[in-house]
Amino acid sequence: MLEHLFDNISNDLERKVNVNSGDRDHVVKERAKKSLHLKHRAADLHVAGMTEKDVFAVLMKKRKIL
């Protein structure tokens, strides 16, 4: 399911999307025990040639369309 979502984002932006971190079922080194990763609601990604701020803005705009 998420792979399809990232493929759509990549196609929409016409850029490569790299997922650095996704769902976790454990706390890594006692960090962020309330992390959305643990609830399967977060992913860390990088889009080639875009800042995190720009990627976030595009995704939030598209979210309203979905």
C-alpha positions in Angstrom: 0.0 0.0 0.0 2.7 2.5 1.0 4.9 1.5 -1.9 2.0 2.5 -4.3 1.7 5.9 -2.5 5.4 6.6 -2.8 5.3 5.6 -6.5 2.4 8.1 -7.0 4.3 10.8 -5.3 7.4 10.1 -7.4 5.3 10.1 -10.6 3.5 13.3 -9.6 6.7 15.2 -8.8 8.6 13.5 -11.7 11.4 12.9 -9.2 12.9 10.0 -7.4 11.6 9.4 -3.9 13.9 7.7 -1.3 12.3 6.3 1.8 14.9 6.6 4.7 12.7 5.2 7.4 9.2 3.8 7.7 7.1 1.7 10.1 8.8 0.5 13.2 7.6 -2.0 15.8 10.2 -1.1 18.3 11.8 1.9 19.9 15.3 2.6 18.6 17.7 3.4 21.4 15.0 4.8 23.6 14.1 7.6 21.2 10.6 9.0 20.7 8.5 6.4 22.4 5.4 8.2 21.0 6.7 8.3 17.5 4.1 8.1 14.7 6.4 5.5 13.1 5.4 3.1 15.9 1.8 3.7 15.1 2.5 3.0 11.4 1.5 6.6 10.5 4.9 8.1 9.4 7.7 7.7 7.0 10.9 9.7 6.5 11.6 10.4 2.8 13.7 12.5 0.6 12.8 13.7 -2.9 15.7 14.4 -5.2 16.2 18.1 -5.9 13.6 19.4 -3.4 13.8 20.7 0.2 11.8 19.0 2.9 9.8 22.1 3.3 8.8 22.1 -0.4 8.0 18.4 -0.4 5.8 18.9 2.7 3.9 21.8 1.0 3.2 19.7 -2.1 2.0 16.7 -0.1 -0.2 18.9 2.1 -1.7 20.5 -1.0 -2.3 17.1 -2.6 -3.8 15.7 0.6 -6.6 18.2 0.3 -7.4 16.9 -3.2 -7.4 13.3 -2.0 
